[in-house]
Amino acid sequence: MWHTISEWLWWESLWLPENVSWSDLEDKDGRVYAKVSQLYAVVPCALCLLFIRYIFERCLATPLANVFGVRDKVRLTAEPNLILENFFCYHTRVPSQTEVRSLCKKTSWTERRVEVWFRRRRNQDRPGLRKRFCEASWRCAFYSFAFVGGVLALYDKPWLYNLREIWADFPKQSMLPSQYWYYLLEMGFYLSLVFRLTFDVKRKDFKEQVIHHVATVTLLTFSWISNYIRIGTLVMAIHDSADVLLEAGKVLNYAKWDQAANTIFVVFTVVFMVTRLIIFPFWLIHCTWVYPVEQFKPFFGYYFFNSMLLVLQMLHIYWAVLILRMVYKFIFSKLEGDDRSDKEEDDSDSVKERNHRPNHINGSGTRDLVNGY
């Protein structure tokens, strides 16, 4: 049974163009090809990156947070109440007015007291500012390292300047050492993010982030096996270019360097729009859709690879909409929050409501804006 499944899984028509077999991709004549067995190294790499991240956040990011004066907000703790705790954990974190009244009867508390309890309880589960700072610092450091490594691996390659070179002699393209290490680090990093999904800061687009990480790992794995390595390195490089700025903006935002955060946000917006909405769909996806069929007939791998690229592009469009919303608020100085961040709630038990004042460009609104994406 296992033999049958293995034969079906590695059916050459699924992974390779017509008239190309796995035997054609065996090392010979000075050519070295990517091998499926090399993917086993991704798991140890991901675990090593998790360990490096642990050391980085405690030995570098935490002291840096102290230097920048990044402090967690003092939160009021919700009163112990088993009935409300069970409702919070097993029913909903945000009860309706009807549910609040029902809970009032069960606890003999006033509506105001129940509402304040739920606000405080939700705030307790929200990650602190220092955790956000450390997480953003780690991602900024990795993306910076990966982007520089990608540039060094690509700057002298002909397919960076002529996309048709990506498909020259495909799939019989020898793998370079720089490509191997670039792929290994990127795949290990995204796999480590998958491992940390339940522990890292969760935002409102958590589901989209899960889809993105899974699609990225799937895309990199498939491109490795089918020797789509040249186009894979280009896709990784253009993604890292914007991610560096995003995480750098978050770091400056948490440190309350508002002017620098504003500048980084503007640059990030421009880079994101150019790389994700112009270069990625009109150059790279066009390159993977049009040029290959000039050399071989479409096969399953051709459709699968392009489908994964389209999934990423749909996520790019989704995030571009969020960014443009924030840009609109940024321009008109009416920021009262953001489209992604889980904003901390007022947990005061005072009966009087706070006056809501519009945020200004140099105030907390801008910090929420950069933090929002």
N, C-alpha and C positions, 0 to 999 in steps of 0.2 A: 504493500500500500504506500509506504513511504517512497519507494522507488518510483511508483507511478506519479505521485504528487510532485516529486523532484523533477521528473521528466517534463511534466506539464508546466511547472513553474519556470524552468529554464529552457522552454521551447524557444528556439532561435528566432522564430517569426515574431515573437512578442518583443524581443529586445533589440534585434538587429535587422538591418535592411535585407532585402532579397539578395540571395546568392552570397551572403556573408555568414560564416559559422564561427563558433567559439574557437575552433582550431586556428582560424585566421588571426585571432587576437592573443595568441601565445607568444611569449618573448622569443624573439629570434632576429637575426640580422641587425643586431644593435638596437632594436626597438624594445621598449619596456612598456607594457600595458597595465592599466588599472585592473586589479583582481578583486573578486568578491570577498575573498578571505581577508583582505586588508581592512575591510569594514569592521572587523572584530576589534580593531584598535580604537574605534570611536568611543566605545563604552569606557575603557580605561582612561582615555583622554578626557571624557566628560567628568569622570570622577576626580581626576587630577585638577581640572579647572574648578570644580566645586571646592576642593581643598585649598587651592590658590586663592579662590574668592574669600574663603573663610579667613585666611591669613591676611589678605589685603584689607578686608573690611575692619578687622580688629587692630591691625598694626599700622595701617595707613589712613583709611577712611575715617575711623573714629577719632584719632588725634587731629585729623584735618577738620572734622566737625567741631572739635573743641576750639581750634584756632579761629574758625569762622564764627564761633558763637552760636552754633546750631543747637537749639534746645527743644526738647519736647514740651508741649503745652501741658500744664498741670490740669488733669481731668478729675472731675468729681465722680466718685464710685457709686454705682447704682446700689440701692439698699437690697439686702438679701431678701428674696421673695421667691419661694419655690414655684408658686402658681405662674407668676409672670416669666420666670426663667424657663419653665417648660414650654410656655406658649411662644416665647422668643426663639427657642431652639428648634421646636418641632412644628410650628405653624407658620408664623411670619414675623419678620423683624419690624415691619411697619403696619401695625393694626389699623383697621378702619375705625370710624367713629362708633359704629355699632359694636364692634369687637371691644373697643375701649369701655363702653358702657357695661358690656357683659362682664369684663374683667373687674370693673368697679364693684359689681355686686358680689363677685367671688372673693375679692380681697378686702372689701369694706373701705377702699381708698376712694378719694375724689378723682374726677377725670384729670384734673391738672396734675395730680401726683403720679398717676399712671403714665400720662404723656411724658412727663419729665423723666420717669424711670426708663422708658424706652429710648429716649434721646441719649441719656447717659450710658445705657447699655450698648447702644449702637456705637457710641464714641469709644467705648472700651475696646471694641474689636477693630477699630481703625488703626492702621500702622502709624507710629510716631514719625515726627519730622526727621529724626536722626536715622531711622531705618530707611526712609526714602532717600536721604542724602547718601548713605553708604551704598545702597543698591545702585543709584544713579552714577556714583563715582566708579564703581566696578565696571558697569557697562560702558561708561565713557572711556575708561582705560583700555578695556578689551577692544572696543570698536576702533579706537585710535591705533592700537597696535596692529589690528587686522587690516585696517585701511592702508596703513603705511606698507605692511607686508604685501598686500594686494598690488599696490602701485609698483613696488620693486619687482614683483613677479610678472607684471604685465607691460611695463613701460617700453621694453625692447622687443615685444612680440608683434609680428605683422598683423595678427587678427585684431589688435586693438585699434589699428588705423584703417584696416580694410576688412569689413565683416565677412566678406566672401571667403577669406582665408580660414575662417572657422571650420568650413566644410571641405577644405582641401584634403583629399585622400581619406575622408571620413569613411568608416570608423577606424581605419588603420593609422592612428595618430599616436606616436609615442608619448608617454606621460613623463613630464619633467619633474625633478625633485621639488622645485618650488611649488608646482601645482599640487603635489602630494601633501606637503605640509600645510598649504593654504586650505585645502579641502579638509584635512584632518582637524585643524583647529576650529574651522567654522562649524563643521558637523558636530564636533565635541561640545562647542559652546551652545549651539541650539538644543542639543540633547540635554545639556545641563540645565537649560531654561525649562525644558519639559519636566525634568526631575524636581525643579523648584517651584512649579506652578502653584502648588497649594500653600507655599510658604512666603512667596514674594508678594509685593503690594498688588492688590487686586483693584482694577479700575472697572468702570462701567462697560468697557469693551473687552471684558475678560474672555468671553466666548470667541471674539474675533482674534484675540491674541493666541488662544489655543489653536484655532484653525491655522493661523499664520505659522506657528512653530511646527505643527504637524506637517503642513504643506511644504515648509522649507526643508525639514529633515527628509521627507519623502522625495522631494525634487532633487536634493543633493545626492541621495542614495541612488536614485534611478539614473541620474546623469553620470554618476561614477561607474555604475555597472555597464551602461550603454556607451561609455566613452564620450559623453557630451561635456567633457571637462573644459574645453575652451570657452564655450558659451557660459558654462557654470561659473567660471572665475569672473567673467564680466558682470554677471548678475549679482554676485556677492559684492563686488567692488562698488557698484553704483548704490547698493543698499547701505553699505557701511558709510559712504560719504555723507548721507543725511543723518544716519543714526548717531554719528560722532557729535554733530551739532545739537541734536535733540537732547542727548544725555548731558552735554556740557551746559546747555541752557538750564536744565533741571538743577544741576549742581550750583550754578550761580544764583538761581532762583531761591533755593533753600538757604543759601548763604546771605540772601537779601542784598545782593549786588544788583540792584534794579536796572541801572543804566546798561551794565554789561549784559544782563539777561535780555533786555529789550533788543539790543543789537544782535545777539545770537539768535533770538527768535526770528527776526527779520531775515537774517542770512539763511537760517534753517528753512524758512518758508519758501524762499526762492530756490534753494538747492533741492528741496523735496519736490516742488512742482516741476522743475526741469528734469530731474532724474527719474521720478516715478510716473509722471504723466506725459512726458515727451520722449526722453531717451528710451525708457523701458518698453513702452508699447510700440512706438513708431520706428525704433531702431532694432532693439533686441528681439521682441516678439515677431516683428516683420522678418528679421533675419532667420528665425527658427521656423516660420510658416512658409516663406517663399523660396529661399535659397536651397534648402534640402531637396525639394521635389525636382529641382533642375538636374540632380545627380542620381536619385533613386526614387523608387515608388514609395508612397507613404505606407507605413506599417504601424502596428499598435503603439510601439514606443514613440513614434513621431506624434501621434494624437495625444498620448498620455502626457508626454512632456509639455506640449503646448497647452494642454488643459490645466496643468498645474501652474503654468505661468499666468494663465488667465485668472485662476483663483487668486493669485497674488495681486494681479492688477485690479480685481474687484475690491480687494482690501485696501489697495492704494487709493482708489476713488472714495471709499468710505471715509478713510482718514483725511483725505484732502478736503472733503466737505466739512469735517470737524475743524480743520485748520482754518478754512476760509471763514467759518462762523466766528472763530476767535479773532481773526484779522479784522472782521467787521466790527466786533466789540472793541478791539484795540484802537481802531481809528476813531470811533465815536465816543470813546472813554466812558462806556456804560457797563463796564464789567462788574458783575456781581457774583461771579463764579466761573465755571467752565463746563465744557461738554463731556469731559471724561473723568475728572477727579471726583472722589467721594468726599464732598465737603463736610468738615466737622460742624456739628449742630450746636446751637446754644443750649447748654444744659443747665441754665439758671432756673431756679424754682421761683423766681420773682414773678408776681402776677403781671407786672407791667411789661409790655413788649418793648423791645429795643427799636429805636428809630433806624430805618434802613437808609443809609446815605449812599449815593452813587460813588463808586470807586473812581480814582483818577489815574492818569497814566503812570505817575510815580508812586502809587499806593499799592495796597494789597491786591487790587484787581489785576495788575500786570503780573504779579507773582502767581496768582491763580491761573492766568492765561498761559504762561510758560509751563506751569506745572500741569496744566490740563491735558496737554497732548501726551 
